[in-house]
Amino acid sequence: MNEVRPAADGTPAIRVLLADDEAMIRAGVRAILAAGAAAGRDIEVVAEAGDGREAVALAQAHRPDVALLDIRMPLLDGLTAGEEIVRTAPGTAVAMLTTFSEDAYIARALAGGATGFLLKSGDPHELIAGVRAVAGGAAFLSPKVARHVIDGFGARRMGRGATARARVEALTPREREVLGLVGAGLSNPEIAARLHLVEGTVKAYVSAVLDRLGVRNRVQAAIVAYEAELVPETD
């Protein structure tokens, strides 16, 4: 791969490891990410892998900002690879490329530390926004993926919803409002604009919410928000 170039304003480009066993998929995702440079901070694919084992090795070697992993890959699946990357390359955020047929694996990926879930068939702008979000230390859960996953819990959803509602009772009204917007996939700046707050205040609210809920990251918090039915409709 070519050496990563800074953006015109000097901001370093977001360095991405792309792992998928289909070369055509990798080419398409790479082209979408490259096209996103016109809309903001550059995103550059610094390494590509065709299987999970190679993805782990490349993440350790390149230390990218984001590892974008297909869930189903040979030798080592994306879920296991993601867990290894979180463990051995802690500065790399893990985002999963998924389809609706793979939602049964999402719970494991959440527990393994993934902070992004993106649809291969989704809007290209959503892919770019997701990579930027996780690179910035936030999280991004495709709204369609989130709704499908939560709906997929079936008969267990009622019990899970009651548990989630009990958990969020410990939050203040403002914290519940922030949690709902995290569940909707909004970034800290977007939440700040929506609630007419400064970004630093939003960060403090998000940290407090994660701590009170006892969750590891924003994606896990988003699941609680969906189960507790706190997620508002967004434009």
N, C-alpha and C positions, 0 to 999 in steps of 0.2 A: 504494500500500500504506500501511497505517497505520504510525505511528511505533512502533518496537520498544519494548516495555515490559519493564522488569526483572522478574525473578521476585520472589516475596514476600520472599525473604531478601536481595534486592538484587543477586543474581547476574544479569548481563546475559543476555538470551535469546540462543539460538543463531540467527543470521541466515542464512537459506537463500535461495538463488536456485534456482528450480525451472524446468527447461526440458524441455518435451515438446510435440510438435506436436499431441497430442490433448488437447483441453480437458477431456474427461471423466477422463482419467488424471491431469491436473494437479489437478483438483478432488478426486479420491480421495486422492492423495498428500498434498495440503494438509490434508485432514480428518484423516488418520492422524497427521500431525505435530502438528496442533493438539491432538488427543486425548492425545498423549504428555505434555503439560504436567502432567497429574495425577500422573504417575509420577516427576517430577523436574524438572530444568531445562527451562524453556520453550523451545520451538522455534517460530520465526515465519518464514513465507515473506514476504520483503521485496520480491521481484520475481519475475515470471513471464515466460517467453519461449516462443514457439511455433516458433522455429528457432534453429540454432546461431549464426548471425551476431548475432541479437538477444541471445542469451545472453552472448556475449563482451562486447558493449557494456554490458549491464546489470551484468555482473560488474565491469567497470572503473568504472562509475558508482557502484555501491552498495558494493563491496568486502565482500561477504557472508562469513561464516565458512565456508560450504559452498556449492558449486555442484553441484546434483544434476541430472545430464544424461542424457537419453535418448540411446542410441547412434545411432539412426536418426532424423535430422531433416532438413528441407529447407534449402536454401541453404548450410548448413555442418553437416556431421554432428557428432555429439557427441564423437567422438574428436578431430577437428581443433579443435573448440571448446574441449575440455578442455586440449589442448596450448597453445592461445593464452591461456587463463585462467591456467594455471600460469606462463606466461612473463610475462604483463602484469599479473597481479593475484596476486603471490606469497603474500599473506596468506590467500588463499582455497583451501581444500582441495577437490579435485575427487572426486566420487563418481559412478560410472556406474550408471544404471538399465539392467538387462539382462534378456534371456531366454535360455534354453538355446540357441536358434537362432543366437545372436550370439557364441558363445564364440571363433570364429576371430579376433575383433577384440581380444580381451583382451590379448594380448601387446603389441600396439601401444599400448593404453591404459596398460599398466604402464610401458612405456618412456617414455611421455609424462608420467608423474608422477601418475597417478590413484592415490588411496589407499583407495578404497572401491568395492565391487561389490555391488549390491543387486538382488534379484529383484523385479520388478513383481508377480509372483504369490506372493511369499513372505509369511511371517507379518508382520503389522503391527508387532509388537514388534521384529522383526529390522530393519525399516526405521528405526525410532526409535533402536535401539541403534547402528546403523551411522552415522547422522548424528551422534549424540553422540560416537562414537569418533573419527571423522575431524575433527570440530570441535575435539576436545581434542588434536589433533596425533598421534593414533594412527592405526590403519588398521583396516579391516573388510572381510573377504572372506567373503561368504556361504558357509558350508561346502558347500552343494549346488553353488554355482557353482564353487568351488575344485576339488571332486572331479570335476565334469564336465569342466572345462577340462583338468585334468591327464590324465584318462582319454582325452580327445580327441586327445592327441598321438600315439596309436596306436603304430605300429611304432617311432617315434622315442623312445618313453618309456624303453625299456631303456637306450639310450645316454645319455639325459638323466639317468636315475636314477644310472647309474654315475658320471657327471660330478658330480652333486650330492653323492653320497656321498663322493667324493674331496674336494670343497670343504669339507664339514663335518668332515672328519678333523682340520682345524686347530683346531677348537673344543674347549674343555674339556667334560667330561661335563655340567657344570651349564649351560654355554652351549648345548649341544645340547638339553638339557631345556627351556630357555627358548625356543629356536627352535621346538621342536615345539609349544609352547603358543601362540606367536605365530601359527604356522600354523593352529592350531585357532580363531583369531579372538579369543583372550582379550586383554583390556586389561591394562595394567600392574598396576592394583589387583587384578584377578582372578588374574593370575599370582602376585603377591605372596602372596595368600591361599592359593593352591594349594600354593605351595612354602614357605610359612611364612617369608617374607622381608619386609623393609621395602620400600616402593615405590621409594625412592631406589636401593636395590641392584638392583632389577629394571631400572630405567632404565639403570643403568650396564652391566648385562649386555646389554641390547638394543642399546645404542650400540656395545658391543664386537663383538657379533655382526654388525651391519650393516657395521662397518668391516672385519672379517676376511673377510666374504663379498664385499665390494666391491659391495653393492647400495645403491640410493638410498633405499628406504623399507621399511616393514614388509610391504607387500603383496608386493614382490619377494622378501623374505626368506621369506614364507609359501609362495611357489611352490617355492623351494629345499627348504623343509621337507617339502612334499608329495612332491617328486621323490625326496628322500632317505629317504622313508618314516619320518619322525620324528614325524608328527602323531598324538597319542594320541586315543583315543575320549574324548569329553567328554559330560557330562550335559546 
